[in-house]
Amino acid sequence: MIKDYDDSNWRSEYIDIKGRQLTKRQVELLEKGPDSLSSSWILGAMHNEWRRIKGIKVDYPDENTGQLQSSMSEWEKSIKKYKDDGI
């Protein structure tokens, strides 16, 4: 995914924007980085909030429609084919 925005210093910008609204733990995460899975979730949520505040919209890829869909009857036919082949 190619980003059309620069988020290399989003952590310091977020601290400047939110200021006193952040807890000590949030500031620690922003300065030192996550130390566990749950803290990485918190950091990710803060990054998403920073993007929302800055007005950055993320274009997610289109849903994969049709390529991986099959019906139960198609699946049963494929299984029957293997049974008929003696595999």
PDB file with SEQRES, HELIX, SHEET and CRYST1 records, atoms N, CA, C and O in Angstrom:
SEQRES   1 A   87  MET ILE LYS ASP TYR ASP ASP SER ASN TRP ARG SER GLU          
SEQRES   2 A   87  TYR ILE ASP ILE LYS GLY ARG GLN LEU THR LYS ARG GLN          
SEQRES   3 A   87  VAL GLU LEU LEU GLU LYS GLY PRO ASP SER LEU SER SER          
SEQRES   4 A   87  SER TRP ILE LEU GLY ALA MET HIS ASN GLU TRP ARG ARG          
SEQRES   5 A   87  ILE LYS GLY ILE LYS VAL ASP TYR PRO ASP GLU ASN THR          
SEQRES   6 A   87  GLY GLN LEU GLN SER SER MET SER GLU TRP GLU LYS SER          
SEQRES   7 A   87  ILE LYS LYS TYR LYS ASP ASP GLY ILE                          
HELIX    1 AA1 TRP A   10  LYS A   18  1                                   9    
HELIX    2 AA2 GLY A   19  GLN A   21  5                                   3    
HELIX    3 AA3 LYS A   24  LYS A   32  1                                   9    
HELIX    4 AA4 LEU A   37  LYS A   54  1                                  18    
HELIX    5 AA5 MET A   72  ASP A   85  1                                  14    
CRYST1    1.000    1.000    1.000  90.00  90.00  90.00 P 1           1          
ATOM      1  N   MET A   1       0.841  -1.181   0.000  1.00  0.00           N  
ATOM      2  CA  MET A   1       0.000   0.000   0.000  1.00  0.00           C  
ATOM      3  C   MET A   1       0.887   1.246   0.000  1.00  0.00           C  
ATOM      4  O   MET A   1       1.755   1.404   0.859  1.00  0.00           O  
ATOM      5  N   ILE A   2       0.663   2.098  -0.945  1.00  0.00           N  
ATOM      6  CA  ILE A   2       1.434   3.328  -1.056  1.00  0.00           C  
ATOM      7  C   ILE A   2       0.682   4.442  -0.334  1.00  0.00           C  
ATOM      8  O   ILE A   2      -0.487   4.709  -0.611  1.00  0.00           O  
ATOM      9  N   LYS A   3       1.382   5.084   0.598  1.00  0.00           N  
ATOM     10  CA  LYS A   3       0.764   6.174   1.358  1.00  0.00           C  
ATOM     11  C   LYS A   3       0.999   7.492   0.639  1.00  0.00           C  
ATOM     12  O   LYS A   3       2.093   7.756   0.140  1.00  0.00           O  
ATOM     13  N   ASP A   4      -0.028   8.303   0.595  1.00  0.00           N  
ATOM     14  CA  ASP A   4       0.111   9.622  -0.006  1.00  0.00           C  
ATOM     15  C   ASP A   4       0.223  10.704   1.070  1.00  0.00           C  
ATOM     16  O   ASP A   4      -0.040  11.878   0.809  1.00  0.00           O  
ATOM     17  N   TYR A   5       0.613  10.301   2.276  1.00  0.00           N  
ATOM     18  CA  TYR A   5       0.812  11.235   3.371  1.00  0.00           C  
ATOM     19  C   TYR A   5       2.042  10.796   4.157  1.00  0.00           C  
ATOM     20  O   TYR A   5       2.449   9.636   4.097  1.00  0.00           O  
ATOM     21  N   ASP A   6       2.625  11.729   4.889  1.00  0.00           N  
ATOM     22  CA  ASP A   6       3.821  11.438   5.678  1.00  0.00           C  
ATOM     23  C   ASP A   6       3.418  11.309   7.142  1.00  0.00           C  
ATOM     24  O   ASP A   6       2.951  12.267   7.758  1.00  0.00           O  
ATOM     25  N   ASP A   7       3.607  10.111   7.687  1.00  0.00           N  
ATOM     26  CA  ASP A   7       3.279   9.927   9.100  1.00  0.00           C  
ATOM     27  C   ASP A   7       4.519   9.559   9.914  1.00  0.00           C  
ATOM     28  O   ASP A   7       4.421   8.895  10.946  1.00  0.00           O  
ATOM     29  N   SER A   8       5.686   9.997   9.438  1.00  0.00           N  
ATOM     30  CA  SER A   8       6.930   9.644  10.120  1.00  0.00           C  
ATOM     31  C   SER A   8       7.034  10.280  11.507  1.00  0.00           C  
ATOM     32  O   SER A   8       7.699   9.727  12.383  1.00  0.00           O  
ATOM     33  N   ASN A   9       6.402  11.412  11.720  1.00  0.00           N  
ATOM     34  CA  ASN A   9       6.465  12.065  13.034  1.00  0.00           C  
ATOM     35  C   ASN A   9       5.073  12.225  13.642  1.00  0.00           C  
ATOM     36  O   ASN A   9       4.813  13.205  14.341  1.00  0.00           O  
ATOM     37  N   TRP A  10       4.186  11.279  13.383  1.00  0.00           N  
ATOM     38  CA  TRP A  10       2.820  11.389  13.868  1.00  0.00           C  
ATOM     39  C   TRP A  10       2.757  11.370  15.399  1.00  0.00           C  
ATOM     40  O   TRP A  10       1.877  11.994  15.993  1.00  0.00           O  
ATOM     41  N   ARG A  11       3.676  10.663  16.026  1.00  0.00           N  
ATOM     42  CA  ARG A  11       3.634  10.555  17.495  1.00  0.00           C  
ATOM     43  C   ARG A  11       3.847  11.913  18.158  1.00  0.00           C  
ATOM     44  O   ARG A  11       3.107  12.285  19.068  1.00  0.00           O  
ATOM     45  N   SER A  12       4.851  12.649  17.704  1.00  0.00           N  
ATOM     46  CA  SER A  12       5.097  13.971  18.302  1.00  0.00           C  
ATOM     47  C   SER A  12       3.963  14.935  17.958  1.00  0.00           C  
ATOM     48  O   SER A  12       3.577  15.753  18.793  1.00  0.00           O  
ATOM     49  N   GLU A  13       3.429  14.849  16.751  1.00  0.00           N  
ATOM     50  CA  GLU A  13       2.290  15.694  16.388  1.00  0.00           C  
ATOM     51  C   GLU A  13       1.084  15.384  17.274  1.00  0.00           C  
ATOM     52  O   GLU A  13       0.371  16.288  17.712  1.00  0.00           O  
ATOM     53  N   TYR A  14       0.868  14.095  17.531  1.00  0.00           N  
ATOM     54  CA  TYR A  14      -0.273  13.690  18.360  1.00  0.00           C  
ATOM     55  C   TYR A  14      -0.120  14.220  19.785  1.00  0.00           C  
ATOM     56  O   TYR A  14      -1.091  14.672  20.393  1.00  0.00           O  
ATOM     57  N   ILE A  15       1.101  14.162  20.313  1.00  0.00           N  
ATOM     58  CA  ILE A  15       1.341  14.713  21.656  1.00  0.00           C  
ATOM     59  C   ILE A  15       1.072  16.214  21.656  1.00  0.00           C  
ATOM     60  O   ILE A  15       0.481  16.736  22.601  1.00  0.00           O  
ATOM     61  N   ASP A  16       1.504  16.917  20.598  1.00  0.00           N  
ATOM     62  CA  ASP A  16       1.268  18.365  20.508  1.00  0.00           C  
ATOM     63  C   ASP A  16      -0.226  18.681  20.411  1.00  0.00           C  
ATOM     64  O   ASP A  16      -0.704  19.647  21.005  1.00  0.00           O  
ATOM     65  N   ILE A  17      -0.955  17.860  19.660  1.00  0.00           N  
ATOM     66  CA  ILE A  17      -2.388  18.111  19.465  1.00  0.00           C  
ATOM     67  C   ILE A  17      -3.169  17.827  20.743  1.00  0.00           C  
ATOM     68  O   ILE A  17      -3.964  18.656  21.185  1.00  0.00           O  
ATOM     69  N   LYS A  18      -2.946  16.671  21.330  1.00  0.00           N  
ATOM     70  CA  LYS A  18      -3.742  16.240  22.481  1.00  0.00           C  
ATOM     71  C   LYS A  18      -3.266  16.839  23.802  1.00  0.00           C  
ATOM     72  O   LYS A  18      -4.075  17.092  24.694  1.00  0.00           O  
ATOM     73  N   GLY A  19      -1.972  17.064  23.931  1.00  0.00           N  
ATOM     74  CA  GLY A  19      -1.417  17.726  25.102  1.00  0.00           C  
ATOM     75  C   GLY A  19      -1.785  17.083  26.423  1.00  0.00           C  
ATOM     76  O   GLY A  19      -1.470  15.918  26.667  1.00  0.00           O  
ATOM     77  N   ARG A  20      -2.449  17.840  27.267  1.00  0.00           N  
ATOM     78  CA  ARG A  20      -2.783  17.404  28.625  1.00  0.00           C  
ATOM     79  C   ARG A  20      -3.891  16.348  28.668  1.00  0.00           C  
ATOM     80  O   ARG A  20      -4.153  15.781  29.728  1.00  0.00           O  
ATOM     81  N   GLN A  21      -4.529  16.081  27.563  1.00  0.00           N  
ATOM     82  CA  GLN A  21      -5.599  15.082  27.535  1.00  0.00           C  
ATOM     83  C   GLN A  21      -5.054  13.657  27.591  1.00  0.00           C  
ATOM     84  O   GLN A  21      -5.802  12.717  27.858  1.00  0.00           O  
ATOM     85  N   LEU A  22      -3.767  13.495  27.342  1.00  0.00           N  
ATOM     86  CA  LEU A  22      -3.159  12.167  27.331  1.00  0.00           C  
ATOM     87  C   LEU A  22      -2.751  11.746  28.742  1.00  0.00           C  
ATOM     88  O   LEU A  22      -2.346  12.569  29.564  1.00  0.00           O  
ATOM     89  N   THR A  23      -2.870  10.452  28.997  1.00  0.00           N  
ATOM     90  CA  THR A  23      -2.409   9.917  30.274  1.00  0.00           C  
ATOM     91  C   THR A  23      -0.901   9.716  30.220  1.00  0.00           C  
ATOM     92  O   THR A  23      -0.289   9.786  29.154  1.00  0.00           O  
ATOM     93  N   LYS A  24      -0.312   9.465  31.388  1.00  0.00           N  
ATOM     94  CA  LYS A  24       1.125   9.213  31.426  1.00  0.00           C  
ATOM     95  C   LYS A  24       1.473   7.977  30.603  1.00  0.00           C  
ATOM     96  O   LYS A  24       2.494   7.946  29.917  1.00  0.00           O  
ATOM     97  N   ARG A  25       0.624   6.968  30.676  1.00  0.00           N  
ATOM     98  CA  ARG A  25       0.861   5.727  29.929  1.00  0.00           C  
ATOM     99  C   ARG A  25       0.830   5.983  28.421  1.00  0.00           C  
ATOM    100  O   ARG A  25       1.655   5.440  27.686  1.00  0.00           O  
ATOM    101  N   GLN A  26      -0.111   6.802  27.957  1.00  0.00           N  
ATOM    102  CA  GLN A  26      -0.193   7.106  26.531  1.00  0.00           C  
ATOM    103  C   GLN A  26       1.046   7.858  26.055  1.00  0.00           C  
ATOM    104  O   GLN A  26       1.572   7.575  24.978  1.00  0.00           O  
ATOM    105  N   VAL A  27       1.506   8.801  26.845  1.00  0.00           N  
ATOM    106  CA  VAL A  27       2.710   9.549  26.486  1.00  0.00           C  
ATOM    107  C   VAL A  27       3.907   8.603  26.441  1.00  0.00           C  
ATOM    108  O   VAL A  27       4.744   8.697  25.544  1.00  0.00           O  
ATOM    109  N   GLU A  28       3.986   7.691  27.411  1.00  0.00           N  
ATOM    110  CA  GLU A  28       5.075   6.710  27.439  1.00  0.00           C  
ATOM    111  C   GLU A  28       5.049   5.824  26.179  1.00  0.00           C  
ATOM    112  O   GLU A  28       6.094   5.552  25.587  1.00  0.00           O  
ATOM    113  N   LEU A  29       3.859   5.383  25.780  1.00  0.00           N  
ATOM    114  CA  LEU A  29       3.734   4.571  24.567  1.00  0.00           C  
ATOM    115  C   LEU A  29       4.164   5.348  23.334  1.00  0.00           C  
ATOM    116  O   LEU A  29       4.836   4.808  22.456  1.00  0.00           O  
ATOM    117  N   LEU A  30       3.781   6.603  23.270  1.00  0.00           N  
ATOM    118  CA  LEU A  30       4.136   7.425  22.120  1.00  0.00           C  
ATOM    119  C   LEU A  30       5.635   7.699  22.059  1.00  0.00           C  
ATOM    120  O   LEU A  30       6.204   7.793  20.971  1.00  0.00           O  
ATOM    121  N   GLU A  31       6.269   7.826  23.201  1.00  0.00           N  
ATOM    122  CA  GLU A  31       7.696   8.141  23.224  1.00  0.00           C  
ATOM    123  C   GLU A  31       8.575   6.902  23.095  1.00  0.00           C  
ATOM    124  O   GLU A  31       9.605   6.940  22.422  1.00  0.00           O  
ATOM    125  N   LYS A  32       8.174   5.798  23.741  1.00  0.00           N  
ATOM    126  CA  LYS A  32       9.033   4.617  23.790  1.00  0.00           C  
ATOM    127  C   LYS A  32       8.550   3.464  22.927  1.00  0.00           C  
ATOM    128  O   LYS A  32       9.324   2.556  22.623  1.00  0.00           O  
ATOM    129  N   GLY A  33       7.301   3.483  22.531  1.00  0.00           N  
ATOM    130  CA  GLY A  33       6.759   2.401  21.727  1.00  0.00           C  
ATOM    131  C   GLY A  33       6.080   1.346  22.584  1.00  0.00           C  
ATOM    132  O   GLY A  33       6.212   1.356  23.808  1.00  0.00           O  
ATOM    133  N   PRO A  34       5.357   0.440  21.947  1.00  0.00           N  
ATOM    134  CA  PRO A  34       4.605  -0.571  22.690  1.00  0.00           C  
ATOM    135  C   PRO A  34       5.521  -1.639  23.298  1.00  0.00           C  
ATOM    136  O   PRO A  34       6.584  -1.947  22.759  1.00  0.00           O  
ATOM    137  N   ASP A  35       5.085  -2.194  24.430  1.00  0.00           N  
ATOM    138  CA  ASP A  35       5.843  -3.258  25.077  1.00  0.00           C  
ATOM    139  C   ASP A  35       5.037  -4.548  25.184  1.00  0.00           C  
ATOM    140  O   ASP A  35       5.508  -5.538  25.743  1.00  0.00           O  
ATOM    141  N   SER A  36       3.826  -4.529  24.648  1.00  0.00           N  
ATOM    142  CA  SER A  36       2.988  -5.730  24.654  1.00  0.00           C  
ATOM    143  C   SER A  36       1.967  -5.614  23.520  1.00  0.00           C  
ATOM    144  O   SER A  36       1.848  -4.578  22.867  1.00  0.00           O  
ATOM    145  N   LEU A  37       1.242  -6.700  23.310  1.00  0.00           N  
ATOM    146  CA  LEU A  37       0.240  -6.699  22.249  1.00  0.00           C  
ATOM    147  C   LEU A  37      -0.861  -5.679  22.537  1.00  0.00           C  
ATOM    148  O   LEU A  37      -1.269  -4.934  21.646  1.00  0.00           O  
ATOM    149  N   SER A  38      -1.337  -5.648  23.773  1.00  0.00           N  
ATOM    150  CA  SER A  38      -2.419  -4.714  24.099  1.00  0.00           C  
ATOM    151  C   SER A  38      -1.964  -3.259  23.987  1.00  0.00           C  
ATOM    152  O   SER A  38      -2.751  -2.395  23.602  1.00  0.00           O  
ATOM    153  N   SER A  39      -0.714  -2.983  24.316  1.00  0.00           N  
ATOM    154  CA  SER A  39      -0.234  -1.612  24.173  1.00  0.00           C  
ATOM    155  C   SER A  39      -0.064  -1.234  22.700  1.00  0.00           C  
ATOM    156  O   SER A  39      -0.182  -0.062  22.343  1.00  0.00           O  
ATOM    157  N   SER A  40       0.213  -2.223  21.846  1.00  0.00           N  
ATOM    158  CA  SER A  40       0.273  -1.917  20.411  1.00  0.00           C  
ATOM    159  C   SER A  40      -1.113  -1.605  19.867  1.00  0.00           C  
ATOM    160  O   SER A  40      -1.250  -0.799  18.947  1.00  0.00           O  
ATOM    161  N   TRP A  41      -2.147  -2.239  20.429  1.00  0.00           N  
ATOM    162  CA  TRP A  41      -3.526  -1.909  20.035  1.00  0.00           C  
ATOM    163  C   TRP A  41      -3.847  -0.465  20.417  1.00  0.00           C  
ATOM    164  O   TRP A  41      -4.450   0.273  19.639  1.00  0.00           O  
ATOM    165  N   ILE A  42      -3.442  -0.077  21.611  1.00  0.00           N  
ATOM    166  CA  ILE A  42      -3.688   1.295  22.076  1.00  0.00           C  
ATOM    167  C   ILE A  42      -2.960   2.291  21.173  1.00  0.00           C  
ATOM    168  O   ILE A  42      -3.515   3.321  20.792  1.00  0.00           O  
ATOM    169  N   LEU A  43      -1.711   1.969  20.837  1.00  0.00           N  
ATOM    170  CA  LEU A  43      -0.934   2.846  19.963  1.00  0.00           C  
ATOM    171  C   LEU A  43      -1.574   2.933  18.579  1.00  0.00           C  
ATOM    172  O   LEU A  43      -1.612   4.004  17.974  1.00  0.00           O  
ATOM    173  N   GLY A  44      -2.076   1.806  18.083  1.00  0.00           N  
ATOM    174  CA  GLY A  44      -2.771   1.811  16.796  1.00  0.00           C  
ATOM    175  C   GLY A  44      -4.032   2.651  16.826  1.00  0.00           C  
ATOM    176  O   GLY A  44      -4.349   3.339  15.856  1.00  0.00           O  
ATOM    177  N   ALA A  45      -4.758   2.597  17.944  1.00  0.00           N  
ATOM    178  CA  ALA A  45      -5.960   3.418  18.087  1.00  0.00           C  
ATOM    179  C   ALA A  45      -5.603   4.900  18.099  1.00  0.00           C  
ATOM    180  O   ALA A  45      -6.320   5.722  17.528  1.00  0.00           O  
ATOM    181  N   MET A  46      -4.496   5.237  18.750  1.00  0.00           N  
ATOM    182  CA  MET A  46      -4.062   6.633  18.765  1.00  0.00           C  
ATOM    183  C   MET A  46      -3.640   7.078  17.361  1.00  0.00           C  
ATOM    184  O   MET A  46      -3.892   8.218  16.969  1.00  0.00           O  
ATOM    185  N   HIS A  47      -2.998   6.181  16.604  1.00  0.00           N  
ATOM    186  CA  HIS A  47      -2.610   6.519  15.223  1.00  0.00           C  
ATOM    187  C   HIS A  47      -3.847   6.747  14.364  1.00  0.00           C  
ATOM    188  O   HIS A  47      -3.876   7.667  13.547  1.00  0.00           O  
ATOM    189  N   ASN A  48      -4.868   5.915  14.545  1.00  0.00           N  
ATOM    190  CA  ASN A  48      -6.118   6.106  13.806  1.00  0.00           C  
ATOM    191  C   ASN A  48      -6.783   7.420  14.177  1.00  0.00           C  
ATOM    192  O   ASN A  48      -7.325   8.107  13.311  1.00  0.00           O  
ATOM    193  N   GLU A  49      -6.746   7.778  15.456  1.00  0.00           N  
ATOM    194  CA  GLU A  49      -7.326   9.059  15.880  1.00  0.00           C  
ATOM    195  C   GLU A  49      -6.536  10.222  15.283  1.00  0.00           C  
ATOM    196  O   GLU A  49      -7.123  11.222  14.870  1.00  0.00           O  
ATOM    197  N   TRP A  50      -5.205  10.097  15.236  1.00  0.00           N  
ATOM    198  CA  TRP A  50      -4.381  11.141  14.628  1.00  0.00           C  
ATOM    199  C   TRP A  50      -4.754  11.327  13.166  1.00  0.00           C  
ATOM    200  O   TRP A  50      -4.881  12.457  12.694  1.00  0.00           O  
ATOM    201  N   ARG A  51      -4.934  10.201  12.432  1.00  0.00           N  
ATOM    202  CA  ARG A  51      -5.340  10.301  11.025  1.00  0.00           C  
ATOM    203  C   ARG A  51      -6.706  10.968  10.893  1.00  0.00           C  
ATOM    204  O   ARG A  51      -6.918  11.783   9.995  1.00  0.00           O  
ATOM    205  N   ARG A  52      -7.637  10.620  11.795  1.00  0.00           N  
ATOM    206  CA  ARG A  52      -8.971  11.223  11.746  1.00  0.00           C  
ATOM    207  C   ARG A  52      -8.881  12.726  11.994  1.00  0.00           C  
ATOM    208  O   ARG A  52      -9.515  13.513  11.292  1.00  0.00           O  
ATOM    209  N   ILE A  53      -8.090  13.125  12.996  1.00  0.00           N  
ATOM    210  CA  ILE A  53      -7.929  14.544  13.316  1.00  0.00           C  
ATOM    211  C   ILE A  53      -7.324  15.306  12.138  1.00  0.00           C  
ATOM    212  O   ILE A  53      -7.740  16.425  11.837  1.00  0.00           O  
ATOM    213  N   LYS A  54      -6.337  14.694  11.473  1.00  0.00           N  
ATOM    214  CA  LYS A  54      -5.668  15.340  10.345  1.00  0.00           C  
ATOM    215  C   LYS A  54      -6.489  15.270   9.064  1.00  0.00           C  
ATOM    216  O   LYS A  54      -6.134  15.901   8.068  1.00  0.00           O  
ATOM    217  N   GLY A  55      -7.581  14.511   9.078  1.00  0.00           N  
ATOM    218  CA  GLY A  55      -8.441  14.407   7.907  1.00  0.00           C  
ATOM    219  C   GLY A  55      -7.914  13.451   6.851  1.00  0.00           C  
ATOM    220  O   GLY A  55      -8.251  13.579   5.674  1.00  0.00           O  
ATOM    221  N   ILE A  56      -7.092  12.497   7.261  1.00  0.00           N  
ATOM    222  CA  ILE A  56      -6.516  11.532   6.325  1.00  0.00           C  
ATOM    223  C   ILE A  56      -7.469  10.354   6.196  1.00  0.00           C  
ATOM    224  O   ILE A  56      -7.811   9.706   7.185  1.00  0.00           O  
ATOM    225  N   LYS A  57      -7.888  10.089   4.977  1.00  0.00           N  
ATOM    226  CA  LYS A  57      -8.772   8.956   4.705  1.00  0.00           C  
ATOM    227  C   LYS A  57      -7.951   7.842   4.084  1.00  0.00           C  
ATOM    228  O   LYS A  57      -7.199   8.064   3.135  1.00  0.00           O  
ATOM    229  N   VAL A  58      -8.099   6.648   4.624  1.00  0.00           N  
ATOM    230  CA  VAL A  58      -7.370   5.494   4.109  1.00  0.00           C  
ATOM    231  C   VAL A  58      -8.262   4.782   3.110  1.00  0.00           C  
ATOM    232  O   VAL A  58      -9.389   4.403   3.429  1.00  0.00           O  
ATOM    233  N   ASP A  59      -7.751   4.603   1.899  1.00  0.00           N  
ATOM    234  CA  ASP A  59      -8.496   3.881   0.876  1.00  0.00           C  
ATOM    235  C   ASP A  59      -8.151   2.403   0.967  1.00  0.00           C  
ATOM    236  O   ASP A  59      -7.069   1.973   0.568  1.00  0.00           O  
ATOM    237  N   TYR A  60      -9.086   1.645   1.495  1.00  0.00           N  
ATOM    238  CA  TYR A  60      -8.877   0.218   1.590  1.00  0.00           C  
ATOM    239  C   TYR A  60      -9.175  -0.415   0.233  1.00  0.00           C  
ATOM    240  O   TYR A  60     -10.012   0.097  -0.511  1.00  0.00           O  
ATOM    241  N   PRO A  61      -8.506  -1.518  -0.102  1.00  0.00           N  
ATOM    242  CA  PRO A  61      -8.768  -2.146  -1.398  1.00  0.00           C  
ATOM    243  C   PRO A  61     -10.200  -2.649  -1.490  1.00  0.00           C  
ATOM    244  O   PRO A  61     -10.844  -2.929  -0.479  1.00  0.00           O  
ATOM    245  N   ASP A  62     -10.685  -2.759  -2.725  1.00  0.00           N  
ATOM    246  CA  ASP A  62     -12.040  -3.258  -2.937  1.00  0.00           C  
ATOM    247  C   ASP A  62     -12.149  -4.695  -2.456  1.00  0.00           C  
ATOM    248  O   ASP A  62     -11.178  -5.452  -2.464  1.00  0.00           O  
ATOM    249  N   GLU A  63     -13.337  -5.044  -2.043  1.00  0.00           N  
ATOM    250  CA  GLU A  63     -13.584  -6.399  -1.573  1.00  0.00           C  
ATOM    251  C   GLU A  63     -13.410  -7.385  -2.727  1.00  0.00           C  
ATOM    252  O   GLU A  63     -13.793  -7.109  -3.863  1.00  0.00           O  
ATOM    253  N   ASN A  64     -12.834  -8.519  -2.416  1.00  0.00           N  
ATOM    254  CA  ASN A  64     -12.630  -9.571  -3.403  1.00  0.00           C  
ATOM    255  C   ASN A  64     -13.959 -10.288  -3.614  1.00  0.00           C  
ATOM    256  O   ASN A  64     -14.359 -11.109  -2.789  1.00  0.00           O  
ATOM    257  N   THR A  65     -14.644  -9.981  -4.713  1.00  0.00           N  
ATOM    258  CA  THR A  65     -15.949 -10.577  -4.948  1.00  0.00           C  
ATOM    259  C   THR A  65     -15.862 -11.600  -6.056  1.00  0.00           C  
ATOM    260  O   THR A  65     -15.313 -11.337  -7.126  1.00  0.00           O  
ATOM    261  N   GLY A  66     -16.406 -12.761  -5.790  1.00  0.00           N  
ATOM    262  CA  GLY A  66     -16.536 -13.770  -6.820  1.00  0.00           C  
ATOM    263  C   GLY A  66     -15.371 -14.713  -6.983  1.00  0.00           C  
ATOM    264  O   GLY A  66     -15.573 -15.880  -7.319  1.00  0.00           O  
ATOM    265  N   GLN A  67     -14.172 -14.254  -6.760  1.00  0.00           N  
ATOM    266  CA  GLN A  67     -13.016 -15.076  -7.062  1.00  0.00           C  
ATOM    267  C   GLN A  67     -12.950 -16.312  -6.162  1.00  0.00           C  
ATOM    268  O   GLN A  67     -12.608 -17.394  -6.640  1.00  0.00           O  
ATOM    269  N   LEU A  68     -13.262 -16.179  -4.904  1.00  0.00           N  
ATOM    270  CA  LEU A  68     -13.124 -17.289  -3.978  1.00  0.00           C  
ATOM    271  C   LEU A  68     -14.466 -17.891  -3.580  1.00  0.00           C  
ATOM    272  O   LEU A  68     -14.525 -18.696  -2.651  1.00  0.00           O  
ATOM    273  N   GLN A  69     -15.512 -17.527  -4.246  1.00  0.00           N  
ATOM    274  CA  GLN A  69     -16.825 -18.030  -3.879  1.00  0.00           C  
ATOM    275  C   GLN A  69     -17.155 -19.279  -4.680  1.00  0.00           C  
ATOM    276  O   GLN A  69     -16.893 -19.360  -5.880  1.00  0.00           O  
ATOM    277  N   SER A  70     -17.735 -20.246  -3.987  1.00  0.00           N  
ATOM    278  CA  SER A  70     -18.223 -21.447  -4.656  1.00  0.00           C  
ATOM    279  C   SER A  70     -19.439 -21.946  -3.896  1.00  0.00           C  
ATOM    280  O   SER A  70     -19.664 -21.586  -2.740  1.00  0.00           O  
ATOM    281  N   SER A  71     -20.207 -22.770  -4.561  1.00  0.00           N  
ATOM    282  CA  SER A  71     -21.399 -23.296  -3.913  1.00  0.00           C  
ATOM    283  C   SER A  71     -21.100 -24.679  -3.349  1.00  0.00           C  
ATOM    284  O   SER A  71     -20.095 -25.301  -3.691  1.00  0.00           O  
ATOM    285  N   MET A  72     -21.978 -25.141  -2.492  1.00  0.00           N  
ATOM    286  CA  MET A  72     -21.824 -26.470  -1.903  1.00  0.00           C  
ATOM    287  C   MET A  72     -21.885 -27.542  -2.986  1.00  0.00           C  
ATOM    288  O   MET A  72     -21.172 -28.543  -2.907  1.00  0.00           O  
ATOM    289  N   SER A  73     -22.723 -27.343  -3.988  1.00  0.00           N  
ATOM    290  CA  SER A  73     -22.831 -28.341  -5.059  1.00  0.00           C  
ATOM    291  C   SER A  73     -21.529 -28.425  -5.861  1.00  0.00           C  
ATOM    292  O   SER A  73     -21.117 -29.516  -6.255  1.00  0.00           O  
ATOM    293  N   GLU A  74     -20.878 -27.281  -6.106  1.00  0.00           N  
ATOM    294  CA  GLU A  74     -19.592 -27.303  -6.793  1.00  0.00           C  
ATOM    295  C   GLU A  74     -18.548 -28.051  -5.974  1.00  0.00           C  
ATOM    296  O   GLU A  74     -17.748 -28.808  -6.524  1.00  0.00           O  
ATOM    297  N   TRP A  75     -18.556 -27.842  -4.673  1.00  0.00           N  
ATOM    298  CA  TRP A  75     -17.611 -28.524  -3.792  1.00  0.00           C  
ATOM    299  C   TRP A  75     -17.868 -30.030  -3.802  1.00  0.00           C  
ATOM    300  O   TRP A  75     -16.930 -30.824  -3.876  1.00  0.00           O  
ATOM    301  N   GLU A  76     -19.145 -30.419  -3.729  1.00  0.00           N  
ATOM    302  CA  GLU A  76     -19.469 -31.852  -3.744  1.00  0.00           C  
ATOM    303  C   GLU A  76     -19.052 -32.499  -5.061  1.00  0.00           C  
ATOM    304  O   GLU A  76     -18.588 -33.640  -5.069  1.00  0.00           O  
ATOM    305  N   LYS A  77     -19.213 -31.778  -6.184  1.00  0.00           N  
ATOM    306  CA  LYS A  77     -18.771 -32.305  -7.472  1.00  0.00           C  
ATOM    307  C   LYS A  77     -17.261 -32.531  -7.478  1.00  0.00           C  
ATOM    308  O   LYS A  77     -16.784 -33.538  -8.001  1.00  0.00           O  
ATOM    309  N   SER A  78     -16.521 -31.609  -6.907  1.00  0.00           N  
ATOM    310  CA  SER A  78     -15.066 -31.764  -6.892  1.00  0.00           C  
ATOM    311  C   SER A  78     -14.651 -32.931  -6.008  1.00  0.00           C  
ATOM    312  O   SER A  78     -13.698 -33.639  -6.335  1.00  0.00           O  
ATOM    313  N   ILE A  79     -15.341 -33.147  -4.902  1.00  0.00           N  
ATOM    314  CA  ILE A  79     -15.038 -34.285  -4.033  1.00  0.00           C  
ATOM    315  C   ILE A  79     -15.394 -35.588  -4.730  1.00  0.00           C  
ATOM    316  O   ILE A  79     -14.650 -36.566  -4.646  1.00  0.00           O  
ATOM    317  N   LYS A  80     -16.522 -35.601  -5.412  1.00  0.00           N  
ATOM    318  CA  LYS A  80     -16.952 -36.811  -6.118  1.00  0.00           C  
ATOM    319  C   LYS A  80     -15.949 -37.166  -7.208  1.00  0.00           C  
ATOM    320  O   LYS A  80     -15.676 -38.341  -7.451  1.00  0.00           O  
ATOM    321  N   LYS A  81     -15.401 -36.144  -7.864  1.00  0.00           N  
ATOM    322  CA  LYS A  81     -14.408 -36.379  -8.912  1.00  0.00           C  
ATOM    323  C   LYS A  81     -13.189 -37.098  -8.334  1.00  0.00           C  
ATOM    324  O   LYS A  81     -12.655 -38.020  -8.951  1.00  0.00           O  
ATOM    325  N   TYR A  82     -12.757 -36.675  -7.160  1.00  0.00           N  
ATOM    326  CA  TYR A  82     -11.594 -37.325  -6.538  1.00  0.00           C  
ATOM    327  C   TYR A  82     -11.924 -38.735  -6.086  1.00  0.00           C  
ATOM    328  O   TYR A  82     -11.074 -39.621  -6.172  1.00  0.00           O  
ATOM    329  N   LYS A  83     -13.138 -38.961  -5.607  1.00  0.00           N  
ATOM    330  CA  LYS A  83     -13.539 -40.295  -5.194  1.00  0.00           C  
ATOM    331  C   LYS A  83     -13.608 -41.222  -6.406  1.00  0.00           C  
ATOM    332  O   LYS A  83     -13.221 -42.389  -6.331  1.00  0.00           O  
ATOM    333  N   ASP A  84     -14.107 -40.688  -7.525  1.00  0.00           N  
ATOM    334  CA  ASP A  84     -14.199 -41.487  -8.751  1.00  0.00           C  
ATOM    335  C   ASP A  84     -12.827 -41.825  -9.319  1.00  0.00           C  
ATOM    336  O   ASP A  84     -12.650 -42.867  -9.949  1.00  0.00           O  
ATOM    337  N   ASP A  85     -11.851 -40.935  -9.093  1.00  0.00           N  
ATOM    338  CA  ASP A  85     -10.496 -41.178  -9.592  1.00  0.00           C  
ATOM    339  C   ASP A  85      -9.734 -42.176  -8.717  1.00  0.00           C  
ATOM    340  O   ASP A  85      -8.657 -42.633  -9.101  1.00  0.00           O  
ATOM    341  N   GLY A  86     -10.275 -42.518  -7.557  1.00  0.00           N  
ATOM    342  CA  GLY A  86      -9.624 -43.456  -6.661  1.00  0.00           C  
ATOM    343  C   GLY A  86      -8.552 -42.847  -5.789  1.00  0.00           C  
ATOM    344  O   GLY A  86      -7.698 -43.556  -5.257  1.00  0.00           O  
ATOM    345  N   ILE A  87      -8.592 -41.553  -5.641  1.00  0.00           N  
ATOM    346  CA  ILE A  87      -7.599 -40.880  -4.802  1.00  0.00           C  
ATOM    347  C   ILE A  87      -8.072 -40.854  -3.374  1.00  0.00           C  
ATOM    348  O   ILE A  87      -7.378 -40.330  -2.503  1.00  0.00           O  
TER     349      ILE A  87                                                      
END                                                                             
